[in-house]
Amino acid sequence: MSDRTPKKPLSDLAMLRTEKIFGTKDNTKPYIGLEHITSGEPALIASATANSSISTNSVFYTGDVLFGKLRPNLRKSLVAPFDGYCSTDILVLQPNSGFDPGFVARVFQREEVFNEAVRTAEGTKMPRTSWGNLKDFCVFVPDNYYEQRQIARILDTLDEAIQKTEQLITKLKAIKQGMLHDLLTRGLDENGQLRDPVAHPEQFKPSPLGLIPREWEVKKLGEILDYEQPTKYIVKSTQYEEYGIPVLTAGKSFILGYTREREDIYNNFPVIIFDDFTTESKWVTFPFKVKSSAMKLLKNKEKTDLFFVYNVMQILNFKPGSEHKRFWISEYSKLVIPLPSLSEQQQCAYILLQMESMIEKEENYLSKLRLLKKGLMHDLLTGRVRVNIQTEENEHEDRHHS
């Protein structure tokens, strides 16, 4: 790097805190294990009570950096939000004076630092790095304290936006789940309002699924959905491209890659795509290809709203077979679901689609925030982009002279 991007070893920024606790612990203090730290994000999932760990623990204090040394490829690092105890598989690093603690914490979340931890890890099954292996690794450190602090503030602001967006998505999904339950058990009356089984019990009837609106039917999925195994649409991973027609799986990854081969595209949409290995299903409305013969395509056999049926399958937690058992058409076809009139299905589906749209919008925004953070982490923590600190320095001078 040039003179504008000074580098220092990690040992200049922080020192290893070696304090340990043996035997009886202060149970008012929390315990943090590697399992409590989010992989790849500076976030704490949870904590436990001190007595939940019977082994020797490291002691940490508010503001210390907790850096996972076991399996460093998991990229676990965060700032301690309180005093407590932690696993000895976590390095406890105290920021040195003269450096902004927030900036120091960010340095230990750099991809390059994680890569060095992975490179220096020893052991095959349980690889561990050490402070001795990391402390001489050199990183960009602005000489100006205010530049360090400004970098930390910028990244803190992004993390706060990411956290708030994640919380909003969680809230929207909870609202959707509650709405889904209401719509699929009570339905909508002629005025578009949820039926009330307490105020109007006469509007409901018993069924194998419990009380349902009197106008509804109970049908087997095999009566309303058709089944197809799209072997001719299979795409191998060696054929993936960076763009083109999506190649789908029903699991969490959903879109595995893209292909530019347009022959035999499946575009008889909408469709429910189902993976009989993972028993995961997805709602698809665009042309696609699939990854393997394990995929099943479920389509309308009679006039129903397929999105409504898909949501019924989700709320009934449709998981035919066991974890290791292949999906069989006989299992799916016998599953019974409640079925309103087509117009009521469409009304319910419209409300659910609105919720899906809101969730998708926030998830897209979250993806953009994460990409922005990744870019800024690289630019600001390598010195590729320098921040303007003139304003903050002037304010400090004004406070000093006032």
Secondary structure, 3 states (H helix, E strand, C coil): CCCCCCEEEHHHHEEECCCEECCCCCCCCEEECHHHECCCCCCECCCEEHHHCCCCEEEECCCCEEEECECHHHCCEEECCCCEEECCCEEEEEECCCCCHHHHHHHCCCHHHHHHHHHHCECCCCCECCHHHHCCCEEECCCCHHHHHHHHHHHHHHHHHHHHHHHHHHHHHHHHHHHHHHHHHCCECCCCCECCCCCCHHHEECCCCCCEECCCEEEEHHHHEEEECCHHHECCHHHCECCCEEEECCCCCCEEEEECCCCCCECCCCEEEEECCCCEEEEECCCEEECCCCEEEEEECCCCCHHHHHHHHHHCCCCCCCCCCCCCHHHHHHCEEEECCHHHHHHHHHHHHHHHHHHHHHHHHHHHHHHHHHHHHHHHHHCCCCCCCHHHHHHHHHHHHC
